[in-house]
Amino acid sequence: MGQSTLTRRGFLKATGALATACAVGGYASSFVKVDPAKAADLEEETIVHSSCRACISNCGVLVHVRNGRVTKVEGDEIDPMSKGRICPKGLAAIQALYNPNRMKYPMKRAGERGENKWERISWQEAIDTIADNLMEIYAKDPMKLVISTGGGGNPQFFGLVRFLQAFDGGNFFEPGCAQCYLPRMCTQPILNGCNDTSIADSTVGEIYYTKTVPNCLVMWGTDPSQSHIPSGGRAVNDLRMKGMKTVVVDPRFTPDAAKADVWLPIRPGTDVAMMNGWIKYIIDNNLYDRDWCLNGPTCRSSSMKKPCCSTMPTSSAWVTMRTT
């Protein structure tokens, strides 16, 4: 028997063709023949630059559209933060867009509350019903209006405030932003002059500024390599590759903990004790910038040295804490 001339590429090609034939063999009768004259039009594809709205990061995406239908979603390399990366939730956008159980038209409760009985109504009836109820509340007292929206990942939660301003009153509650995002977003500038310190929200702008590499980054209870893959996880990894040391404070042995220079698997609930210990050590050993802590960052555009929350420290020697 002569020596086989089958190459690795030829083997893969042959087995691939066989697998395809087996997969579609049972469905060959369901294929529809297309007129060659119309085939070119059916295959035309348009790529639209857009952004993913699955969370607050709003990563840039390329949307492939064929015959008026989205066929593919992928990351857009022109996005300066995600740089073409996209998470599984973003890739699954088509499933949400064309989910057969999605809401396609307004529904109005047909029975008593809790009976789960609904009937379809027109968009005009829905708008009129909402407007009539809003005007009835407004005539009595605008402050009696309470509205809500989705979780903190909803990029439109700021629209609630604007709506209430136009309505001249009312209040809102939101299960993620109001209890999680906004408190730290408002507290951080007051405490230390910095912006939000959550990698999960993409607003830690300094980790994307590659010209200045921090000496050390402390990730406290956060795991950007899993929770923020397209943007924050990539940025941290890029800085790590440039020599930045990392300290991970987390009971879990996360991927970031596995790559950290120091992993501190503290017991849950002991964060405050450890943080107070760090603060005492830093103060006792004078390991902080006294002038910056007392006066805060200053606006470079102004001749007067006044506190400015938009200015971030540009030194490469600072240590940053990240909390969830």
C-alpha positions as CSV (number, residue, x, y, z in Angstrom):
1,M,0.0,0.0,0.0
2,G,1.4,3.4,-1.0
3,Q,1.9,6.2,1.5
4,S,-1.1,8.4,2.0
5,T,-1.0,11.9,0.4
6,L,-3.8,13.3,2.5
7,T,-2.7,16.5,4.2
8,R,-4.1,18.1,7.4
9,R,-5.8,20.8,5.4
10,G,-7.3,18.2,3.0
11,F,-8.5,16.1,5.9
12,L,-10.2,19.1,7.6
13,K,-11.7,20.1,4.3
14,A,-13.1,16.7,3.5
15,T,-14.5,16.1,7.0
16,G,-16.0,19.6,7.0
17,A,-17.8,18.9,3.7
18,L,-19.0,15.5,5.0
19,A,-20.3,17.1,8.2
20,T,-22.2,19.8,6.3
21,A,-23.7,17.2,4.0
22,C,-24.9,15.2,6.9
23,A,-26.3,18.2,8.7
24,V,-28.3,19.5,5.8
25,G,-29.2,16.2,4.1
26,G,-32.4,15.8,6.0
27,Y,-33.5,19.3,5.1
28,A,-32.6,19.5,1.5
29,S,-36.2,19.2,0.4
30,S,-37.1,22.4,2.3
31,F,-34.6,24.6,0.4
32,V,-36.2,27.2,-1.8
33,K,-34.8,27.8,-5.3
34,V,-34.0,31.5,-5.9
35,D,-34.2,33.1,-9.3
36,P,-30.6,33.9,-10.3
37,A,-31.7,37.4,-11.4
38,K,-32.8,38.2,-7.8
39,A,-30.1,36.4,-6.0
40,A,-27.7,39.4,-6.2
41,D,-30.3,41.6,-4.5
42,L,-31.0,39.1,-1.8
43,E,-27.4,38.8,-1.0
44,E,-26.7,42.6,-0.7
45,E,-25.7,43.5,2.8
46,T,-25.5,46.8,4.5
47,I,-23.3,47.5,7.6
48,V,-24.6,50.2,9.9
49,H,-22.5,51.8,12.7
50,S,-24.5,51.8,15.9
51,S,-24.0,51.2,19.6
52,C,-25.2,48.3,21.9
53,R,-27.8,49.4,24.4
54,A,-27.7,46.3,26.6
55,C,-26.0,48.2,29.4
56,I,-24.6,51.6,30.3
57,S,-21.3,51.0,28.4
58,N,-22.9,51.5,25.0
59,C,-20.1,49.7,23.1
60,G,-19.8,50.5,19.4
61,V,-21.2,47.8,17.2
62,L,-21.5,47.0,13.5
63,V,-25.0,45.9,12.5
64,H,-25.2,43.7,9.4
65,V,-28.5,44.2,7.6
66,R,-29.8,42.1,4.7
67,N,-33.2,42.6,3.1
68,G,-34.3,44.8,6.0
69,R,-33.4,42.2,8.7
70,V,-30.4,42.2,11.0
71,T,-28.3,39.1,10.4
72,K,-25.2,39.8,12.5
73,V,-23.9,42.1,15.3
74,E,-20.2,42.5,15.9
75,G,-17.9,44.9,17.7
76,D,-16.8,48.2,16.0
77,E,-13.1,48.8,16.0
78,I,-13.5,52.6,15.8
79,D,-14.9,52.6,19.4
80,P,-12.0,54.1,21.4
81,M,-12.9,52.2,24.5
82,S,-14.1,48.7,23.4
83,K,-11.9,48.7,20.3
84,G,-14.0,46.2,18.5
85,R,-14.7,43.9,21.5
86,I,-18.2,43.0,22.5
87,C,-19.6,40.8,25.3
88,P,-22.0,37.8,24.8
89,K,-24.9,39.9,25.8
90,G,-24.2,42.3,23.0
91,L,-23.7,39.4,20.5
92,A,-27.1,38.1,21.5
93,A,-28.9,41.3,20.5
94,I,-30.5,39.6,17.5
95,Q,-32.2,37.1,19.8
96,A,-33.8,39.9,21.8
97,L,-34.7,41.9,18.7
98,Y,-36.5,39.0,17.0
99,N,-37.6,37.0,20.1
100,P,-41.1,35.7,19.3
101,N,-42.2,36.6,22.9
102,R,-41.2,40.2,22.7
103,M,-43.8,43.0,23.1
104,K,-44.9,44.0,19.6
105,Y,-47.9,46.2,20.3
106,P,-49.6,47.9,23.4
107,M,-51.6,45.6,25.7
108,K,-54.3,46.7,28.1
109,R,-55.5,44.8,31.1
110,A,-58.9,43.1,30.4
111,G,-59.6,41.6,33.7
112,E,-58.9,42.3,37.4
113,R,-55.4,43.0,38.5
114,G,-53.5,39.7,38.9
115,E,-55.7,37.7,36.5
116,N,-53.2,38.1,33.7
117,K,-55.9,38.9,31.1
118,W,-54.9,41.3,28.4
119,E,-56.3,42.7,25.1
120,R,-54.5,44.4,22.2
121,I,-55.1,48.1,21.7
122,S,-53.9,50.6,19.1
123,W,-50.9,52.9,19.7
124,Q,-53.2,55.9,19.6
125,E,-55.4,54.5,22.3
126,A,-52.4,53.7,24.4
127,I,-51.0,57.2,24.0
128,D,-54.4,58.8,24.8
129,T,-54.9,56.6,27.9
130,I,-51.4,57.5,29.3
131,A,-51.9,61.2,28.5
132,D,-55.3,61.4,30.1
133,N,-54.1,59.7,33.3
134,L,-51.0,62.0,33.5
135,M,-53.2,65.2,33.0
136,E,-55.6,63.9,35.7
137,I,-52.6,63.6,38.1
138,Y,-51.2,66.9,37.1
139,A,-54.5,68.7,37.7
140,K,-54.6,67.3,41.3
141,D,-50.9,67.4,42.3
142,P,-47.9,66.8,40.1
143,M,-45.9,65.5,43.1
144,K,-48.2,62.5,43.3
145,L,-46.7,61.0,40.1
146,V,-44.1,58.2,40.7
147,I,-42.4,56.7,37.7
148,S,-39.7,54.0,37.3
149,T,-37.5,52.3,34.8
150,G,-35.1,49.3,34.4
151,G,-31.9,48.6,36.3
152,G,-28.7,50.5,36.5
153,G,-27.6,49.0,33.2
154,N,-30.4,51.0,31.5
155,P,-28.7,53.8,29.6
156,Q,-31.9,55.9,29.6
157,F,-32.3,56.3,33.4
158,F,-31.3,60.0,33.2
159,G,-34.4,60.5,31.0
160,L,-36.6,60.0,34.1
161,V,-35.3,63.2,35.7
162,R,-35.8,65.2,32.5
163,F,-39.4,64.0,32.2
164,L,-40.2,65.0,35.7
165,Q,-38.7,68.4,35.1
166,A,-41.1,68.8,32.1
167,F,-44.0,67.5,34.2
168,D,-43.2,70.0,36.9
169,G,-43.1,67.5,39.8
170,G,-43.2,63.9,40.8
171,N,-40.6,61.4,41.9
172,F,-39.0,58.2,40.6
173,F,-37.4,55.0,41.9
174,E,-35.0,52.8,40.0
175,P,-33.7,49.4,41.3
176,G,-30.1,49.8,40.3
177,C,-29.1,53.4,39.6
178,A,-30.7,55.2,42.5
179,Q,-29.4,52.7,45.1
180,C,-26.0,51.8,43.6
181,Y,-24.7,54.0,40.8
182,L,-25.8,57.5,41.7
183,P,-24.7,57.4,45.4
184,R,-21.1,56.6,44.5
185,M,-21.2,58.8,41.4
186,C,-22.2,61.8,43.6
187,T,-20.0,60.9,46.6
188,Q,-16.7,60.3,44.9
189,P,-16.3,63.9,43.6
190,I,-17.1,65.2,47.1
191,L,-14.7,62.9,48.9
192,N,-11.7,63.0,46.6
193,G,-12.4,65.0,43.5
194,C,-12.4,62.0,41.2
195,N,-15.1,60.6,39.0
196,D,-16.9,57.3,39.5
197,T,-14.6,54.5,40.5
198,S,-16.5,51.6,39.1
199,I,-14.8,49.8,36.2
200,A,-18.2,48.2,35.5
201,D,-19.6,51.6,34.4
202,S,-16.8,52.5,32.1
203,T,-16.4,55.9,33.7
204,V,-12.9,55.2,35.2
205,G,-11.4,57.3,32.4
206,E,-7.8,57.0,33.7
207,I,-7.5,53.3,32.9
208,Y,-8.0,54.1,29.2
209,Y,-5.3,56.8,29.2
210,T,-2.4,54.6,28.1
211,K,0.2,57.4,28.1
212,T,0.3,57.3,31.9
213,V,0.6,53.8,33.5
214,P,-0.3,53.6,37.2
215,N,2.3,51.9,39.4
216,C,-0.5,49.9,41.1
217,L,-4.2,49.3,40.7
218,V,-6.4,47.9,43.5
219,M,-9.5,46.1,42.4
220,W,-11.7,45.8,45.4
221,G,-14.7,43.4,44.9
222,T,-14.7,43.8,41.1
223,D,-13.7,41.5,38.3
224,P,-13.5,43.4,35.0
225,S,-12.1,40.4,33.1
226,Q,-15.5,38.7,33.5
227,S,-18.0,41.5,34.3
228,H,-16.7,44.1,31.9
229,I,-14.9,42.2,29.1
230,P,-15.2,44.6,26.1
231,S,-13.9,47.7,27.7
232,G,-12.7,47.7,31.4
233,G,-11.3,44.2,31.3
234,R,-9.3,44.9,28.2
235,A,-8.0,48.2,29.5
236,V,-6.8,46.7,32.8
237,N,-5.1,43.9,30.9
238,D,-3.3,46.4,28.6
239,L,-2.0,48.3,31.6
240,R,-0.9,45.1,33.3
241,M,1.0,44.2,30.2
242,K,2.8,47.5,30.4
243,G,4.0,46.8,33.9
244,M,1.2,48.0,36.2
245,K,1.0,45.9,39.4
246,T,-2.5,44.8,40.6
247,V,-3.9,44.0,44.0
248,V,-7.2,42.1,44.1
249,V,-9.4,42.2,47.3
250,D,-12.0,39.5,46.7
251,P,-12.9,36.2,48.5
252,R,-13.3,34.6,45.0
253,F,-10.3,33.4,43.0
254,T,-11.3,35.4,39.9
255,P,-9.4,35.6,36.7
256,D,-8.1,39.0,37.8
257,A,-7.1,37.5,41.1
258,A,-5.2,34.8,39.3
259,K,-3.2,37.4,37.4
260,A,-2.7,39.7,40.4
261,D,0.6,40.4,42.1
262,V,-1.3,40.3,45.4
263,W,-4.6,38.5,46.0
264,L,-6.3,39.2,49.4
265,P,-9.1,36.7,49.8
266,I,-10.6,38.4,52.9
267,R,-13.7,37.1,54.6
268,P,-17.0,38.6,53.5
269,G,-18.0,41.5,55.7
270,T,-14.4,42.4,56.8
271,D,-13.9,45.0,54.2
272,V,-14.3,48.0,56.5
273,A,-11.8,46.7,59.0
274,M,-9.2,46.1,56.3
275,M,-9.8,49.5,54.7
276,N,-9.5,51.2,58.1
277,G,-6.2,49.4,58.6
278,W,-4.9,50.6,55.2
279,I,-5.9,54.2,56.0
280,K,-4.2,54.1,59.4
281,Y,-1.0,52.7,57.9
282,I,-1.0,55.3,55.1
283,I,-1.6,58.2,57.5
284,D,0.9,57.0,60.1
285,N,3.6,56.6,57.5
286,N,2.7,59.8,55.6
287,L,2.2,57.9,52.3
288,Y,-0.3,60.3,50.8
289,D,-0.3,63.6,49.0
290,R,-1.3,66.0,51.8
291,D,-1.8,69.0,49.6
292,W,-4.0,67.1,47.1
293,C,-6.1,65.6,50.0
294,L,-6.6,69.0,51.7
295,N,-7.2,71.2,48.6
296,G,-8.2,68.7,46.0
297,P,-7.3,68.9,42.3
298,T,-7.2,72.4,40.7
299,C,-8.6,73.6,37.4
300,R,-5.6,74.2,35.1
301,S,-7.6,76.5,32.9
302,S,-8.1,79.0,35.7
303,S,-5.6,81.3,37.3
304,M,-7.2,80.7,40.6
305,K,-6.6,77.4,42.3
306,K,-10.1,76.2,43.1
307,P,-11.4,72.6,43.4
308,C,-12.3,71.1,40.1
309,C,-14.0,67.7,40.0
310,S,-13.2,67.2,36.4
311,T,-9.5,67.1,36.9
312,M,-7.9,63.7,37.5
313,P,-4.4,63.1,39.0
314,T,-1.9,62.5,36.2
315,S,0.8,61.1,38.3
316,S,1.9,57.5,37.6
317,A,2.4,56.8,41.3
318,W,-1.2,56.8,42.6
319,V,-3.1,53.8,43.9
320,T,-6.7,53.5,43.0
321,M,-9.4,51.5,44.7
322,R,-12.3,50.0,42.7
323,T,-15.5,49.0,44.4
324,T,-18.6,47.4,43.1
